[in-house]
Amino acid sequence: MQPAVIKAIHDWELAWNRSQEAATHAMRTAFPPLDHSKTPAYCCDIMLAYEHEGIGSGRLCIDDYCRATIEFEGVPNQVIADAVDETFGIGWFDYTEGRPLMAAGPGTYNWDDESTSAEYEVSLGEDGLGRVYIAYVPVPDAAAVLAALTAASSCHTANGET
């Protein structure tokens, strides 16, 4: 292989690694409980995980296209509802019928972003704890959701709700 091609591939690899590191940093900054997973990644080279009393547990993967998949469970319904309404606006998800998510009650709500192919699904549980599943989300969008979850969690913790 010609030296110019080898250098070009090397430059690409450096940029790729910086992009992956920056995506990881963005996720961990937006949601501080996330840390590198202690178990091997099952789907992606980068897998972050958390377990934190009061805000549940879960994992986040960053794929080869720098898209995030978030799977959190045991998250208080009110935290999920506040984060979704703050990030997307009132009544954005299917089946909310134009109401704030918490007012829509227990159930599963979703939205597919046709412009990015991202899939958003949240479930509010009967027991007050829900699930967040978001797949194929660009890093900036995932960071926005994570930051909203962090802010909602902090607010509810400060109010003694979680």
ABEGO torsion letter per residue (X at the ends): XBAAAAAAAAAAAAAAAAAAAAAAAAAAAABAABBBBABBBAABABBBBBBBBGAEBEBBBBBAAGBBBBBBBGBBAAAAAAAAAAAAEBGABBGAGGBBAAAAEBEBBBBBBAAAGBBBBBBBBAAGBBBBBBBGBBAAAAAAAAAAAAAAAAAAAAAGAX
